[in-house]
Amino acid sequence: MNLYFDYAAAAPADEDVLKRFARLAAMYPANQEAAGAAGAEMRKAVAGAEHILAKAFCGEGNANDCGILWTMTGTEAVGAAITAAGQICKGGDVLYTDGEHDSVLAALKRLPTGFRLVKVGVKRNGQIDCEDFKAKLSRETAFAALHWVQSETGCIQPLANVREILDAYAPKCLLIADTIQGAGKIPFDYAGIRPDMALISGQKIGVPAGGAVLYSLRYRKVFGELRSVHHAVGRIPPAFAVLLAEHFAKRVEEMPENERRMRELKQELLAALKREIPAKTWFATLTDGESSPYILHLQFSGEVMTYQGAILVRILNKYGASIASGSACNAETDLPSRILSAMGVPKDKAYSGVRLSLFDHVKTEQIQSIAELMGRAVREY
């Protein structure tokens, strides 16, 4: 049995996507930075991909104000965006939360001397505490690096409210929106959020590789030099750029139907789990309205005992099932889930999280199978 419910980590590419990539790789084999006719043709293809991606992400009216730095991965996009912000701002306070992805935190720690990291609190549902965010803004604030969809719990952040606060109290503060976990899956209010930088990863939407930083054209020179002068990011093959842009635009077009289906699957999964696992053993961390329809986060912390998510993941692995734990096993680290701890979950219970993530490939019959296996994992624990 091979049950895959870890699509938030990586969504496998469909056969049609892989065939399209093979055709694009044959069509665009050259280096877009090379001189000569082939290089010019590649640059034209990449420029077309940039327009497609910017239009799909930002909307028709904002596409011409957005530049794109192509990367090979989402992690590379994160690093490039934060490096660029460091070059733009030179120094100052950087606001973040405990919900940021590890790659974001690592990139923030690499900022040069002159930057100070300032942690903002989150509420019990994992959403950013906007009052705390406002209180920690100052004339020294350089930029804020905040996620849109939390990669562990699926919590959706009110970034439009963050933008309102910035406009009112710190209009010069840059906003880096880590949209990797939600872009191409749920609607992004680009006009309301107006991020200075936003991030995309192809692997989260079924493209084998490729990522991007979408940035305000005010910072065109800085981003241009990241590649052409500093060589801080690799050169993405034109075929990957075109494939990512095309597939992203297709997903945006199909988004209403995909989102509806994911919400239905999520409810089916919850119902199946309720049939298979005693109610007092577990609970859903967030309501459907608070989280992405693509992510279901559970805590196996009941009245009698607390189950470690990492151990449940290992038991499921024996049966060919893939889910994710919110933190590493307590036997391997004494650190509980960072985001659950920030949400006020006691340390002894903050190891109990597991994440099941959905995507287009999930079939209804697989829902019951994973629920049955999770019931077995709880009994074998």
C-alpha positions, 0 to 999 in steps of 0.5 A, a space after each residue: 500500500 502506498 498512501 501519500 498525504 504529504 503534499 504540503 512537502 511536495 506535490 508529484 507532477 502529473 504525467 501530462 506535466 512531465 510530458 509538457 516539460 519534455 517538449 519545452 526542454 526540447 524547444 528551449 535548450 539554450 542559455 537565455 544569458 548567451 549571445 546569439 540567436 538561440 539566447 535571444 529566443 530563450 530570453 523571449 520565452 522567459 519574458 513571456 513566462 514572466 508575463 504569464 506568471 505575473 498576470 496570474 499571481 498579481 492580476 491583469 491590472 498589477 502584472 506590469 508593476 511586478 518583476 520576477 526572479 526565477 529560482 530552482 526551489 522555494 528555499 532559494 526564493 526565500 534566501 534571495 528575497 531576504 538577501 535582497 531586503 537586506 541590501 535594500 534596507 541596509 539595517 534595522 528591525 526585522 519582524 517575524 513570527 514563530 510560524 515562519 518556515 525554517 528556511 525563512 528563519 535561517 535566511 534571517 539569521 544570515 542577515 549582516 550586522 545592523 539588523 535586529 530580529 523582533 519576534 511578533 506573537 501569534 494568537 491561539 489559532 496561530 494568526 499573527 497578533 496584529 496588536 503586537 505587530 503594531 506595537 513592535 513597529 518603529 522608525 527602525 523597522 526595516 521589513 517584515 517577513 511573514 507567511 501567508 499559509 502556515 506550513 504545519 497547521 495550515 493557518 491562513 494569515 490576515 495579511 491584508 490587515 498587516 498591510 493596513 497597519 503598515 500603511 498607517 504606521 510604517 509605510 516604508 517598511 517592506 513586506 515579504 509575504 511567504 506565499 509558498 504554501 498557498 500560491 496556486 491553491 487558494 485566492 491571494 488578495 494581491 491588491 489588498 496585501 500589496 507585498 513588496 516580495 512574494 514567493 512561489 515554489 513549483 513543487 507545491 503545485 505539481 511542477 518538478 522544479 522551479 520557483 520565483 520571487 515576485 517583487 515590486 519593480 522599485 527593486 529591479 536593480 537589486 534583484 537583477 544584480 543578485 543573478 547577474 553580478 553577485 551570482 547569488 541564485 542559479 540560472 533556471 533553465 527556460 523550460 522550467 520557467 515556462 512550465 511553472 508559469 503555464 501550470 500556475 496560470 492553469 491552477 489559478 483558472 481552476 482554483 474555485 473547483 480545486 478549492 471546493 473539492 479539497 474542502 469536501 475531501 477534508 471533511 470526508 477525512 475528518 469524518 473517516 477519522 472520527 469513525 476510526 479513532 476514539 474521539 477523546 484521543 485527538 482533535 483538529 487544531 483549527 476550524 475549516 475557516 481558519 486553515 487552508 483546505 489543503 492542510 488538516 492538522 491534528 493533535 493526538 493529545 487526549 484525556 488519558 495520554 499524549 501521542 508523539 506525532 513523530 512516532 505515529 508517522 513512523 508506525 504509518 511508514 511501516 504500512 506504506 503511508 506518508 504523513 508529516 509530524 509537526 515536530 521531531 520525536 521527543 526521543 531525538 530533540 527536546 524542542 516541541 513544535 515551535 508554532 504550537 508552543 507559540 499558540 499556547 500549547 503546553 510543552 508536553 502536548 506540543 509534540 502531538 501534532 500531525 499534518 495530513 495534506 491534500 492535493 488533486 491526486 487524492 482519491 475518495 477511497 484513499 481517505 478511508 484507507 488512511 483513516 483506518 491506518 491511523 486508527 491502527 497506529 493509535 492502537 499500536 502506539 
